[in-house]
Every structure is written in structure tokens, then in C-alpha cells.
Amino acid sequence: MNEVVGRDDFLLVTLDTLRYDVAVELAATGRIPHLSRHLPGGVWEKRHAPGSFTYASHQAMFAGFLPTPAAPGPHPRLFAARFAGSETTAGRTFVFDTPDLVSGLADAGYRTVCIGGVGFFNKQGALGDVLPGLFQESHWEPEFGVASPTSFEAQVERAEKVVAELPREQRLFLFLNASALHQPNWFHTPGATREAGDSRATHAAALEYIDRHIGRLFTALSSRGRCFAIVCSDHGTAYGDGGYVGHRLGHEAVWTVPYAHFFLEPSA
């Protein structure tokens, strides 16, 4: 990361509430071709979320604690705040002296931009302003939120505009919180009704919806040069697993998340 920082752009996409089992199933059956094309080996990495709901998980990730590989560690981190005695800070870790990665990259010359999705990014109250407030520039509109059936394409359109307006020599850290998977997601399944509600199947349909538009996001970022991308879930969610529904609870469906990082090579 010490070679990447300052040389390449960064993209962090959190697919809010995406379950690991759903992500793996759709990749294996060819239902998310645009994402699968970029997954190392065509598969998601199994990891453990740093938090069980959006706010906690993103606070941890912005401090450098990305989802942890689901295997015995320690696991050296890509990014870390300078912290005496850290067992996961290694020679190849990008170490920053600020409280969070966002301001650490800003200090390294990056333009930091947030495109929010779920309520913790809506800037409509004090709590909804905390996470976007870490960034130099932040965007949220109702069209980006959980109730919008076209949320992700609206977010991608805003990302394309941000990229188009940024001088090419200015390095960029773009963060996008995709809200489409979060409940309600029933409207991503043709013929579904509000009365029937959300399910694992409508959750999967929402991921297919994201996949149909994420290629535009990758194209926009790679148009500026090489970009290091991280695509992951912040936590999963339960649909009746063991009697549980939702998240902010300690269930395997919540703690286990899909993760991938890869380079987007410059487009011709």
C-alpha cells in the first residue's frame, strides 16, 4: 500500500447488508457477471465484519479495520493508524497519523468523496452527518436511499459526475455506500409485492440489480488511470435464520461477509 498511495486512485464500495452466502451463490451461478469478472479467481473471500450494523462497521473500516479474513491470524492490514503495539501493522501497511483513513489519504494529497446510501449517510441529522463529515465532499439525495428502486444507478451517475469534474492529476478516494440490498428490497424482484415483504430471494435480486450497473462505476474510475478497488459488505442480515431477522445481532449470517480487492486497470 505504501507504493499504491499517492500513485493510484482508491475506490471503496460497501454493499450494505450483503450476505456472504448470497454473494457466493450468485457468483457461482453466473448471476453477477460484472462483479465476478473482477473477483480474484472469480470468487469472494470469506471475511468477518468489524461490526454488526452500518455505523459501527464503517467507523471501524474508516479507522483501517477492514473485514478480517475468516481464518486464524494475525492478518496484516492494508491501512492502519499509527498505534503502538499493533500486531496487524506490517511493513507493507500504509500507516497514517490521523484518526482515520479518510483524513490520512487527504493528508497524502487525495480528494476524498463520499456518496452515501443508507440513513447513516443522509446528513439529515447530527448522527447522519458523522460519517459523511469525515470527507472533504459528500453527497446524499433521497434517490440514493433505501426506499428508491433506482438507488444504485443514481449513485453511479453521481460518481460519474464527480470523476468527470476532477482534474486528472488530482488523486481521488471515492467511497460509495450502496443501499439497494438493505431492506426494503422487495421491489427488485419482478412481481413482488410490499405485502409479501423482503426475503433472501429479493436480497439476491438486489445484488443482481447492483451488478447490472457497477460496470459503469468501474469504467469511470479506470478512465482516470489505475485504481485500487475494495468491494465488500459491512455486515450481513438475517431472513429468519435461527429465528432472527435483521442485523445488529450476533448471528453467522450477520458476521460473515464477502470481500474482494483488486486493481482496475486504466481503460484505453
Backbone as CSV, one residue per row, in Angstrom:
resi,resn,N_x,N_y,N_z,CA_x,CA_y,CA_z,C_x,C_y,C_z
1,MET,0.816,-1.211,0.000,0.000,0.000,0.000,0.856,1.270,0.000
2,ASN,2.066,1.190,0.504,2.923,2.370,0.504,3.349,2.753,-0.904
3,GLU,3.324,1.809,-1.839,3.587,2.120,-3.235,2.328,2.611,-3.938
4,VAL,1.189,2.116,-3.504,-0.077,2.462,-4.161,-0.535,3.861,-3.774
5,VAL,-0.430,4.198,-2.489,-0.868,5.511,-2.011,-0.027,6.599,-2.672
6,GLY,-0.695,7.540,-3.263,-0.029,8.623,-3.969,0.124,8.366,-5.450
7,ARG,0.089,7.103,-5.845,0.229,6.741,-7.259,-1.122,6.480,-7.911
8,ASP,-2.002,5.748,-7.223,-3.261,5.311,-7.795,-4.451,5.916,-7.046
9,ASP,-5.584,5.950,-7.721,-6.834,6.309,-7.056,-7.302,5.142,-6.190
10,PHE,-8.241,5.429,-5.272,-8.838,4.406,-4.421,-10.357,4.452,-4.562
11,LEU,-10.951,3.266,-4.587,-12.404,3.116,-4.586,-12.780,2.135,-3.496
12,LEU,-13.671,2.533,-2.615,-14.220,1.636,-1.598,-15.728,1.603,-1.779
13,VAL,-16.257,0.426,-2.087,-17.694,0.233,-2.233,-18.151,-0.729,-1.147
14,THR,-19.055,-0.275,-0.290,-19.652,-1.185,0.683,-21.056,-1.542,0.200
15,LEU,-21.269,-2.821,-0.020,-22.573,-3.336,-0.439,-23.355,-3.611,0.840
16,ASP,-24.057,-2.610,1.299,-24.620,-2.611,2.643,-25.568,-3.794,2.862
17,THR,-25.292,-4.567,3.891,-26.026,-5.743,4.388,-25.857,-7.000,3.530
18,LEU,-24.975,-7.002,2.540,-24.855,-8.176,1.666,-24.395,-9.408,2.436
19,ARG,-25.155,-10.479,2.329,-24.824,-11.758,2.959,-23.746,-12.470,2.147
20,TYR,-22.847,-13.146,2.862,-21.790,-13.908,2.205,-22.363,-15.050,1.379
21,ASP,-23.321,-15.803,1.934,-23.832,-16.971,1.206,-24.535,-16.567,-0.082
22,VAL,-25.255,-15.461,-0.065,-25.925,-14.978,-1.276,-24.903,-14.524,-2.305
23,ALA,-23.888,-13.797,-1.871,-22.853,-13.331,-2.797,-22.139,-14.505,-3.462
24,VAL,-21.804,-15.529,-2.686,-21.105,-16.702,-3.223,-21.997,-17.462,-4.194
25,GLU,-23.240,-17.646,-3.826,-24.184,-18.377,-4.680,-24.357,-17.696,-6.032
26,LEU,-24.511,-16.380,-6.024,-24.731,-15.670,-7.284,-23.480,-15.648,-8.157
27,ALA,-22.309,-15.570,-7.526,-21.072,-15.629,-8.312,-20.904,-17.007,-8.944
28,ALA,-21.199,-18.057,-8.188,-21.008,-19.424,-8.677,-21.970,-19.785,-9.793
29,THR,-23.127,-19.154,-9.828,-24.145,-19.485,-10.831,-24.195,-18.474,-11.973
30,GLY,-23.219,-17.577,-12.028,-23.124,-16.649,-13.140,-24.120,-15.517,-13.128
31,ARG,-24.688,-15.208,-11.976,-25.736,-14.193,-11.908,-25.206,-12.783,-11.644
32,ILE,-23.911,-12.653,-11.347,-23.317,-11.318,-11.180,-22.038,-11.248,-12.027
33,PRO,-22.173,-11.277,-13.341,-21.001,-11.372,-14.216,-20.056,-10.187,-14.146
34,HIS,-20.575,-8.988,-13.937,-19.701,-7.818,-13.927,-18.827,-7.785,-12.678
35,LEU,-19.389,-8.152,-11.540,-18.581,-8.259,-10.327,-17.614,-9.433,-10.417
36,SER,-18.106,-10.583,-10.859,-17.284,-11.796,-10.897,-16.053,-11.619,-11.765
37,ARG,-16.167,-10.807,-12.798,-15.046,-10.570,-13.701,-13.848,-9.977,-12.960
38,HIS,-14.112,-9.286,-11.866,-13.035,-8.620,-11.131,-12.639,-9.343,-9.846
39,LEU,-13.435,-10.298,-9.398,-13.089,-11.017,-8.167,-11.854,-11.874,-8.415
40,PRO,-10.858,-11.814,-7.553,-9.680,-12.669,-7.737,-10.072,-14.145,-7.805
41,GLY,-9.761,-14.785,-8.930,-10.148,-16.177,-9.117,-11.636,-16.357,-9.335
42,GLY,-12.357,-15.259,-9.493,-13.800,-15.322,-9.707,-14.612,-15.626,-8.463
43,VAL,-13.986,-15.539,-7.285,-14.678,-15.894,-6.044,-14.509,-14.793,-4.999
44,TRP,-15.481,-14.713,-4.117,-15.414,-13.805,-2.978,-14.530,-14.407,-1.889
45,GLU,-13.851,-13.571,-1.158,-13.117,-14.013,0.037,-14.063,-13.956,1.237
46,LYS,-14.022,-14.991,2.052,-14.849,-15.039,3.258,-14.157,-14.271,4.377
47,ARG,-14.865,-13.303,4.929,-14.291,-12.489,5.999,-15.315,-12.268,7.111
48,HIS,-14.823,-11.748,8.234,-15.675,-11.396,9.365,-15.794,-9.877,9.446
49,ALA,-17.014,-9.406,9.599,-17.278,-7.972,9.650,-16.732,-7.373,10.948
50,PRO,-16.277,-6.105,10.907,-15.811,-5.451,12.135,-16.951,-4.924,12.994
51,GLY,-18.187,-5.003,12.507,-19.340,-4.544,13.267,-20.594,-5.224,12.752
52,SER,-21.658,-5.199,13.527,-22.878,-5.906,13.144,-23.941,-4.997,12.540
53,PHE,-23.622,-3.700,12.389,-24.534,-2.789,11.704,-23.715,-1.666,11.091
54,THR,-24.365,-0.877,10.254,-23.658,0.057,9.368,-22.744,1.024,10.096
55,TYR,-23.263,1.691,11.110,-22.485,2.745,11.770,-21.212,2.180,12.401
56,ALA,-21.365,1.124,13.178,-20.201,0.538,13.861,-19.183,0.002,12.864
57,SER,-19.668,-0.673,11.839,-18.759,-1.282,10.887,-17.983,-0.234,10.090
58,HIS,-18.662,0.830,9.671,-17.961,1.857,8.889,-16.999,2.669,9.750
59,GLN,-17.340,2.923,10.996,-16.382,3.590,11.878,-15.096,2.781,11.960
60,ALA,-15.234,1.449,12.072,-14.056,0.590,12.142,-13.289,0.587,10.817
61,MET,-14.007,0.455,9.706,-13.328,0.406,8.406,-12.600,1.706,8.103
62,PHE,-13.218,2.835,8.443,-12.560,4.112,8.202,-11.359,4.316,9.130
63,ALA,-11.263,3.543,10.188,-10.079,3.571,11.048,-9.017,2.586,10.576
64,GLY,-9.293,1.857,9.479,-8.319,0.916,8.928,-8.625,-0.538,9.216
65,PHE,-9.727,-0.803,9.921,-10.083,-2.180,10.273,-11.097,-2.733,9.281
66,LEU,-10.623,-3.110,8.099,-11.477,-3.728,7.102,-11.911,-5.102,7.597
67,PRO,-12.935,-5.711,6.979,-13.313,-7.064,7.386,-12.104,-7.990,7.451
68,THR,-12.065,-8.844,8.474,-10.915,-9.698,8.776,-11.059,-11.062,8.117
69,PRO,-10.006,-11.576,7.465,-10.085,-12.923,6.881,-10.596,-13.940,7.894
70,ALA,-11.506,-14.799,7.459,-12.150,-15.767,8.356,-11.264,-16.992,8.543
71,ALA,-10.101,-16.761,9.121,-9.124,-17.811,9.399,-8.216,-17.300,10.504
72,PRO,-7.550,-18.208,11.235,-6.667,-17.751,12.307,-5.620,-16.765,11.807
73,GLY,-5.352,-15.732,12.579,-4.414,-14.677,12.202,-3.120,-14.753,12.982
74,PRO,-2.406,-13.636,13.145,-2.859,-12.294,12.772,-2.810,-12.060,11.262
75,HIS,-3.615,-11.103,10.809,-3.685,-10.760,9.399,-3.224,-9.312,9.220
76,PRO,-2.064,-9.098,8.586,-1.597,-7.725,8.352,-2.642,-6.919,7.584
77,ARG,-2.798,-5.667,7.969,-3.820,-4.820,7.363,-3.238,-3.975,6.230
78,LEU,-4.120,-3.560,5.319,-3.709,-2.669,4.234,-3.413,-1.278,4.759
79,PHE,-4.242,-0.811,5.701,-4.154,0.546,6.235,-4.245,0.479,7.755
80,ALA,-3.533,1.365,8.429,-3.608,1.388,9.894,-3.191,2.748,10.423
81,ALA,-3.898,3.217,11.439,-3.452,4.397,12.170,-2.219,4.020,12.982
82,ARG,-1.316,4.973,13.135,-0.116,4.701,13.935,-0.548,4.414,15.371
83,PHE,-0.205,3.220,15.842,-0.695,2.766,17.143,0.339,1.822,17.728
84,ALA,0.927,2.206,18.855,1.988,1.412,19.466,1.481,0.021,19.831
85,GLY,2.231,-0.992,19.451,1.896,-2.355,19.821,0.934,-3.055,18.886
86,SER,0.537,-2.415,17.776,-0.388,-3.053,16.848,0.241,-4.303,16.243
87,GLU,-0.458,-5.433,16.344,0.056,-6.698,15.819,-0.349,-6.938,14.374
88,THR,-1.159,-6.054,13.817,-1.598,-6.231,12.432,-1.073,-5.133,11.510
89,THR,-0.165,-4.308,12.030,0.530,-3.326,11.205,1.851,-3.927,10.767
90,ALA,2.042,-4.042,9.451,3.226,-4.682,8.897,3.982,-3.697,8.012
91,GLY,5.083,-4.167,7.455,5.925,-3.299,6.632,5.224,-2.770,5.405
92,ARG,4.264,-3.530,4.877,3.571,-3.109,3.660,2.269,-2.368,3.954
93,THR,1.985,-2.151,5.235,0.785,-1.410,5.638,1.010,0.084,5.441
94,PHE,0.031,0.767,4.873,0.076,2.226,4.818,-0.353,2.755,6.182
95,VAL,0.555,3.406,6.877,0.308,3.909,8.226,0.060,5.410,8.164
96,PHE,-1.046,5.839,8.769,-1.384,7.257,8.758,-1.381,7.799,10.184
97,ASP,-1.142,9.103,10.316,-1.032,9.745,11.623,-2.285,10.495,12.037
98,THR,-3.334,10.356,11.245,-4.613,10.988,11.570,-5.512,9.945,12.231
99,PRO,-6.693,10.342,12.738,-7.562,9.369,13.416,-8.246,8.378,12.482
100,ASP,-8.257,8.654,11.179,-8.997,7.803,10.259,-8.331,7.806,8.891
101,LEU,-8.648,6.786,8.107,-8.075,6.618,6.781,-8.456,7.761,5.845
102,VAL,-9.673,8.264,5.973,-10.134,9.319,5.069,-9.236,10.547,5.177
103,SER,-9.026,11.018,6.391,-8.155,12.189,6.569,-6.695,11.831,6.308
104,GLY,-6.330,10.561,6.527,-4.966,10.129,6.208,-4.688,10.223,4.721
105,LEU,-5.648,9.822,3.903,-5.489,9.941,2.457,-5.564,11.399,2.016
106,ALA,-6.390,12.197,2.696,-6.425,13.624,2.380,-5.058,14.253,2.624
107,ASP,-4.413,13.875,3.718,-3.069,14.381,4.011,-2.061,13.942,2.956
108,ALA,-2.336,12.807,2.319,-1.454,12.304,1.260,-1.789,12.908,-0.099
109,GLY,-2.707,13.879,-0.134,-2.996,14.597,-1.359,-4.235,14.156,-2.102
110,TYR,-5.064,13.309,-1.487,-6.257,12.798,-2.153,-7.457,13.725,-1.944
111,ARG,-8.309,13.785,-2.971,-9.622,14.376,-2.825,-10.527,13.280,-2.309
112,THR,-11.155,13.478,-1.157,-11.970,12.431,-0.537,-13.444,12.744,-0.750
113,VAL,-14.172,11.779,-1.329,-15.562,11.996,-1.724,-16.408,10.828,-1.227
114,CYS,-17.519,11.145,-0.596,-18.477,10.149,-0.098,-19.773,10.264,-0.885
115,ILE,-20.247,9.134,-1.393,-21.580,9.057,-1.976,-22.385,8.126,-1.084
116,GLY,-23.253,8.703,-0.272,-23.945,7.959,0.766,-25.134,7.180,0.240
117,GLY,-25.599,6.263,1.082,-26.745,5.437,0.733,-27.741,5.323,1.864
118,VAL,-27.440,4.480,2.857,-28.385,4.249,3.953,-28.413,5.464,4.880
119,GLY,-29.312,5.411,5.868,-29.592,6.576,6.693,-28.418,7.171,7.434
120,PHE,-27.416,6.380,7.758,-26.261,6.913,8.479,-25.423,7.852,7.612
121,PHE,-25.780,7.998,6.349,-25.068,8.898,5.440,-25.975,9.999,4.889
122,ASN,-27.198,10.135,5.434,-28.156,11.037,4.787,-28.016,12.499,5.186
123,LYS,-27.172,12.826,6.150,-26.881,14.209,6.536,-28.135,14.972,6.972
124,GLN,-29.167,14.252,7.371,-30.419,14.888,7.769,-30.537,15.091,9.279
125,GLY,-29.515,14.772,9.994,-29.471,14.969,11.436,-28.032,14.825,11.891
126,ALA,-27.786,15.055,13.168,-26.419,15.021,13.677,-25.764,13.657,13.457
127,LEU,-26.499,12.576,13.730,-25.922,11.245,13.567,-25.646,10.940,12.097
128,GLY,-26.555,11.360,11.215,-26.382,11.103,9.795,-25.314,11.947,9.145
129,ASP,-24.687,12.828,9.916,-23.632,13.688,9.387,-22.241,13.255,9.842
130,VAL,-22.164,12.306,10.777,-20.864,11.912,11.335,-19.972,11.281,10.272
131,LEU,-20.447,10.231,9.611,-19.621,9.528,8.631,-19.353,10.371,7.383
132,PRO,-20.366,11.016,6.789,-20.060,11.892,5.654,-19.127,13.041,6.023
133,GLY,-19.188,13.470,7.295,-18.365,14.577,7.749,-16.872,14.293,7.743
134,LEU,-16.490,13.036,7.601,-15.074,12.689,7.515,-14.477,13.102,6.169
135,PHE,-15.339,13.309,5.178,-14.882,13.531,3.807,-14.867,15.010,3.447
136,GLN,-14.011,15.367,2.500,-13.959,16.739,2.011,-15.227,17.092,1.234
137,GLU,-15.825,16.102,0.621,-17.012,16.308,-0.210,-17.945,15.126,0.009
138,SER,-19.218,15.385,0.226,-20.156,14.286,0.438,-21.469,14.577,-0.276
139,HIS,-22.112,13.494,-0.723,-23.346,13.605,-1.487,-24.381,12.633,-0.942
140,TRP,-25.593,13.104,-0.777,-26.733,12.229,-0.481,-28.000,12.904,-0.966
141,GLU,-28.870,12.113,-1.587,-30.194,12.554,-2.006,-31.162,11.423,-1.724
142,PRO,-32.453,11.708,-1.593,-33.417,10.628,-1.380,-33.325,9.537,-2.436
143,GLU,-32.931,9.898,-3.652,-32.811,8.913,-4.727,-31.706,7.898,-4.465
144,PHE,-30.792,8.199,-3.535,-29.701,7.277,-3.181,-30.099,6.330,-2.048
145,GLY,-31.231,6.567,-1.419,-31.590,5.890,-0.180,-32.268,4.553,-0.365
146,VAL,-32.578,3.913,0.751,-33.083,2.537,0.752,-34.461,2.396,0.116
147,ALA,-35.243,3.460,0.088,-36.599,3.366,-0.442,-36.669,3.546,-1.950
148,SER,-35.535,3.847,-2.576,-35.527,4.108,-4.016,-35.205,2.843,-4.803
149,PRO,-36.073,2.421,-5.722,-35.786,1.238,-6.548,-34.641,1.454,-7.528
150,THR,-34.236,2.725,-7.728,-33.155,3.033,-8.668,-31.961,3.663,-7.956
151,SER,-31.779,3.303,-6.687,-30.760,3.961,-5.861,-29.350,3.812,-6.419
152,PHE,-28.975,2.604,-6.831,-27.586,2.393,-7.209,-27.246,3.090,-8.517
153,GLU,-28.141,3.049,-9.477,-27.838,3.739,-10.731,-27.755,5.249,-10.513
154,ALA,-28.546,5.778,-9.582,-28.449,7.200,-9.249,-27.111,7.512,-8.585
155,GLN,-26.651,6.618,-7.711,-25.353,6.809,-7.067,-24.220,6.750,-8.085
156,VAL,-24.298,5.804,-8.999,-23.260,5.678,-10.028,-23.244,6.925,-10.912
157,GLU,-24.403,7.436,-11.242,-24.462,8.660,-12.053,-23.760,9.812,-11.343
158,ARG,-23.960,9.929,-10.037,-23.270,10.974,-9.278,-21.758,10.730,-9.258
159,ALA,-21.353,9.478,-9.124,-19.918,9.158,-9.148,-19.302,9.536,-10.492
160,GLU,-20.007,9.255,-11.566,-19.508,9.624,-12.898,-19.319,11.137,-13.004
161,LYS,-20.225,11.892,-12.429,-20.127,13.350,-12.454,-18.930,13.823,-11.638
162,VAL,-18.721,13.220,-10.466,-17.569,13.576,-9.629,-16.274,13.328,-10.383
163,VAL,-16.165,12.182,-11.009,-14.951,11.834,-11.747,-14.736,12.789,-12.913
164,ALA,-15.791,13.107,-13.639,-15.666,13.969,-14.816,-15.207,15.374,-14.447
165,GLU,-15.563,15.840,-13.249,-15.240,17.213,-12.851,-13.897,17.333,-12.146
166,LEU,-13.247,16.212,-11.854,-11.993,16.250,-11.093,-10.802,16.341,-12.052
167,PRO,-9.867,17.251,-11.806,-8.667,17.297,-12.640,-7.951,15.945,-12.632
168,ARG,-7.470,15.533,-13.764,-6.887,14.200,-13.902,-5.686,13.999,-12.983
169,GLU,-4.945,15.075,-12.732,-3.746,14.940,-11.895,-4.081,14.841,-10.403
170,GLN,-5.312,15.135,-10.029,-5.731,15.066,-8.622,-6.098,13.633,-8.253
171,ARG,-5.401,13.060,-7.276,-5.729,11.707,-6.835,-7.078,11.726,-6.098
172,LEU,-7.802,10.599,-6.207,-9.168,10.519,-5.701,-9.344,9.299,-4.803
173,PHE,-10.000,9.510,-3.665,-10.533,8.418,-2.855,-12.047,8.557,-2.882
174,LEU,-12.696,7.633,-3.587,-14.147,7.658,-3.701,-14.734,6.518,-2.887
175,PHE,-15.641,6.867,-1.992,-16.357,5.882,-1.188,-17.819,5.909,-1.591
176,LEU,-18.398,4.720,-1.807,-19.818,4.619,-2.152,-20.461,3.551,-1.286
177,ASN,-21.491,3.943,-0.558,-22.268,3.011,0.255,-23.539,2.659,-0.505
178,ALA,-23.589,1.441,-1.053,-24.729,1.010,-1.866,-25.865,0.568,-0.960
179,SER,-27.012,1.221,-1.096,-28.139,0.969,-0.197,-29.124,-0.060,-0.725
180,ALA,-28.970,-0.495,-1.984,-30.010,-1.278,-2.655,-30.323,-2.606,-1.967
181,LEU,-29.335,-3.218,-1.313,-29.547,-4.516,-0.668,-30.287,-4.404,0.661
182,HIS,-30.192,-3.242,1.274,-30.822,-3.038,2.581,-32.344,-3.071,2.443
183,GLN,-33.001,-3.556,3.485,-34.459,-3.528,3.432,-34.956,-2.076,3.369
184,PRO,-36.035,-1.791,2.588,-36.801,-2.732,1.769,-36.106,-3.035,0.447
185,ASN,-36.119,-4.300,0.050,-35.546,-4.662,-1.250,-36.502,-5.503,-2.092
186,TRP,-37.745,-5.651,-1.627,-38.715,-6.492,-2.329,-38.961,-6.027,-3.764
187,PHE,-38.819,-4.713,-4.005,-39.157,-4.165,-5.319,-38.136,-4.499,-6.402
188,HIS,-37.041,-5.185,-6.030,-36.066,-5.603,-7.042,-36.442,-6.938,-7.691
189,THR,-37.496,-7.565,-7.234,-37.979,-8.816,-7.819,-39.255,-8.551,-8.603
190,PRO,-39.261,-8.809,-9.911,-40.471,-8.580,-10.710,-41.666,-9.347,-10.135
191,GLY,-42.777,-8.672,-9.993,-43.992,-9.296,-9.500,-44.106,-9.345,-7.991
192,ALA,-43.059,-8.955,-7.278,-43.117,-8.971,-5.810,-44.014,-7.849,-5.311
193,THR,-44.507,-8.004,-4.113,-45.392,-7.000,-3.523,-44.864,-6.558,-2.164
194,ARG,-45.254,-5.352,-1.770,-44.876,-4.846,-0.453,-45.402,-5.758,0.644
195,GLU,-46.595,-6.322,0.435,-47.219,-7.177,1.447,-46.397,-8.454,1.671
196,ALA,-45.824,-8.986,0.601,-45.004,-10.197,0.728,-43.696,-9.899,1.443
197,GLY,-43.206,-8.680,1.303,-42.024,-8.253,2.035,-40.720,-8.736,1.442
198,ASP,-39.654,-8.529,2.213,-38.298,-8.889,1.791,-38.004,-10.344,2.116
199,SER,-37.035,-10.901,1.395,-36.621,-12.280,1.617,-35.197,-12.445,1.115
200,ARG,-34.659,-13.599,1.360,-33.324,-13.904,0.824,-33.328,-13.789,-0.698
201,ALA,-34.452,-14.163,-1.341,-34.548,-14.097,-2.798,-34.561,-12.648,-3.294
202,THR,-35.262,-11.756,-2.604,-35.274,-10.359,-3.041,-33.923,-9.697,-2.749
203,HIS,-33.259,-10.141,-1.697,-31.899,-9.698,-1.390,-30.971,-10.057,-2.551
204,ALA,-31.095,-11.273,-3.044,-30.289,-11.721,-4.188,-30.613,-10.905,-5.431
205,ALA,-31.883,-10.613,-5.647,-32.279,-9.813,-6.802,-31.681,-8.408,-6.733
206,ALA,-31.555,-7.873,-5.532,-30.946,-6.557,-5.362,-29.470,-6.586,-5.736
207,LEU,-28.786,-7.687,-5.438,-27.385,-7.802,-5.832,-27.258,-7.896,-7.353
208,GLU,-28.175,-8.600,-7.987,-28.179,-8.646,-9.448,-28.404,-7.249,-10.032
209,TYR,-29.274,-6.491,-9.407,-29.511,-5.108,-9.837,-28.224,-4.288,-9.746
210,ILE,-27.507,-4.398,-8.622,-26.240,-3.684,-8.472,-25.260,-4.105,-9.558
211,ASP,-25.190,-5.392,-9.825,-24.244,-5.889,-10.815,-24.515,-5.307,-12.199
212,ARG,-25.751,-5.057,-12.521,-26.083,-4.517,-13.840,-25.530,-3.114,-14.045
213,HIS,-25.218,-2.410,-12.974,-24.776,-1.020,-13.096,-23.346,-0.779,-12.602
214,ILE,-22.752,-1.741,-11.918,-21.445,-1.473,-11.311,-20.340,-1.351,-12.349
215,GLY,-20.538,-1.926,-13.522,-19.540,-1.769,-14.578,-19.317,-0.318,-14.952
216,ARG,-20.376,0.484,-14.921,-20.250,1.920,-15.197,-19.359,2.600,-14.167
217,LEU,-19.499,2.190,-12.902,-18.666,2.764,-11.849,-17.204,2.409,-12.069
218,PHE,-16.927,1.145,-12.370,-15.555,0.717,-12.607,-14.955,1.428,-13.824
219,THR,-15.759,1.604,-14.856,-15.284,2.293,-16.058,-14.926,3.740,-15.760
220,ALA,-15.759,4.405,-14.969,-15.492,5.799,-14.624,-14.172,5.942,-13.870
221,LEU,-13.955,5.063,-12.900,-12.724,5.158,-12.118,-11.494,4.822,-12.950
222,SER,-11.580,3.797,-13.774,-10.417,3.403,-14.571,-10.123,4.384,-15.696
223,SER,-11.068,5.272,-16.011,-10.824,6.275,-17.045,-9.762,7.280,-16.625
224,ARG,-9.505,7.359,-15.310,-8.504,8.309,-14.797,-7.122,7.685,-14.670
225,GLY,-7.018,6.383,-14.821,-5.771,5.686,-14.587,-6.022,4.483,-13.702
226,ARG,-4.971,3.890,-13.170,-5.157,2.702,-12.346,-5.787,3.058,-11.005
227,CYS,-6.676,2.185,-10.563,-7.417,2.415,-9.321,-7.404,1.137,-8.499
228,PHE,-7.127,1.281,-7.214,-7.198,0.151,-6.292,-8.596,0.138,-5.704
229,ALA,-9.327,-0.956,-5.922,-10.727,-1.045,-5.513,-10.914,-2.087,-4.418
230,ILE,-11.738,-1.744,-3.459,-12.185,-2.669,-2.416,-13.700,-2.727,-2.500
231,VAL,-14.239,-3.922,-2.664,-15.685,-4.120,-2.694,-16.019,-5.153,-1.625
232,CYS,-16.866,-4.794,-0.689,-17.165,-5.716,0.405,-18.508,-5.361,1.026
233,SER,-18.964,-6.224,1.886,-20.129,-5.939,2.712,-19.663,-5.406,4.058
234,ASP,-20.486,-4.581,4.674,-20.162,-4.093,6.016,-20.680,-5.037,7.090
235,HIS,-21.725,-5.800,6.761,-22.316,-6.808,7.635,-23.374,-7.518,6.822
236,GLY,-23.815,-8.672,7.277,-24.912,-9.352,6.610,-26.239,-9.020,7.266
237,THR,-27.242,-9.801,6.959,-28.547,-9.602,7.571,-29.288,-10.935,7.592
238,ALA,-30.158,-11.117,8.539,-30.859,-12.393,8.709,-32.272,-12.310,8.147
239,TYR,-32.686,-13.386,7.507,-34.048,-13.523,6.987,-34.691,-14.766,7.609
240,GLY,-34.814,-14.750,8.913,-35.401,-15.870,9.623,-34.403,-16.932,10.031
241,ASP,-33.107,-16.707,9.777,-32.077,-17.669,10.160,-32.094,-17.868,11.676
242,GLY,-32.356,-19.102,12.105,-32.409,-19.374,13.538,-33.458,-18.552,14.257
243,GLY,-34.448,-18.066,13.528,-35.475,-17.236,14.122,-35.139,-15.751,14.144
244,TYR,-33.942,-15.382,13.677,-33.521,-13.983,13.697,-33.901,-13.275,12.399
245,VAL,-34.189,-11.992,12.517,-34.462,-11.145,11.367,-33.697,-9.839,11.534
246,GLY,-33.033,-9.404,10.467,-32.310,-8.136,10.513,-30.859,-8.295,10.901
247,HIS,-30.275,-7.226,11.449,-28.872,-7.246,11.856,-28.734,-6.472,13.171
248,ARG,-27.531,-6.076,13.530,-27.195,-5.582,14.871,-27.441,-6.688,15.893
249,LEU,-26.987,-7.875,15.503,-27.111,-9.053,16.368,-25.994,-10.027,15.999
250,GLY,-25.690,-10.943,16.921,-24.537,-11.823,16.753,-24.890,-13.147,16.117
251,HIS,-25.185,-13.132,14.822,-25.509,-14.359,14.094,-24.525,-14.524,12.946
252,GLU,-24.252,-15.775,12.579,-23.313,-16.058,11.499,-23.699,-15.333,10.212
253,ALA,-24.987,-15.214,9.927,-25.431,-14.537,8.706,-25.094,-13.051,8.727
254,VAL,-24.878,-12.496,9.909,-24.549,-11.082,10.059,-23.038,-10.863,10.086
255,TRP,-22.319,-11.736,10.783,-20.877,-11.524,10.969,-20.038,-11.944,9.764
256,THR,-20.555,-12.821,8.920,-19.776,-13.332,7.796,-20.103,-12.536,6.539
257,VAL,-19.068,-11.991,5.899,-19.285,-11.088,4.767,-18.360,-11.433,3.607
258,PRO,-18.781,-11.072,2.377,-17.909,-11.218,1.215,-16.978,-10.012,1.082
259,TYR,-15.789,-10.275,0.561,-14.774,-9.218,0.422,-13.936,-9.489,-0.821
260,ALA,-13.511,-8.421,-1.474,-12.548,-8.546,-2.579,-11.808,-7.229,-2.731
261,HIS,-10.539,-7.319,-3.072,-9.829,-6.120,-3.527,-9.030,-6.464,-4.778
262,PHE,-8.872,-5.480,-5.646,-8.270,-5.706,-6.949,-7.944,-4.349,-7.581
263,PHE,-7.122,-4.373,-8.618,-6.823,-3.165,-9.368,-7.770,-3.058,-10.564
264,LEU,-8.260,-1.871,-10.796,-8.940,-1.532,-12.044,-7.891,-0.911,-12.947
265,GLU,-7.555,-1.575,-14.011,-6.506,-1.096,-14.899,-7.030,0.019,-15.786
266,PRO,-6.156,0.956,-16.178,-6.596,2.093,-16.995,-7.286,1.626,-18.264
267,SER,-8.389,2.308,-18.590,-9.079,1.997,-19.841,-8.354,2.671,-20.996
268,ALA,-8.521,2.124,-22.173,-7.817,2.634,-23.347,-8.349,4.009,-23.721
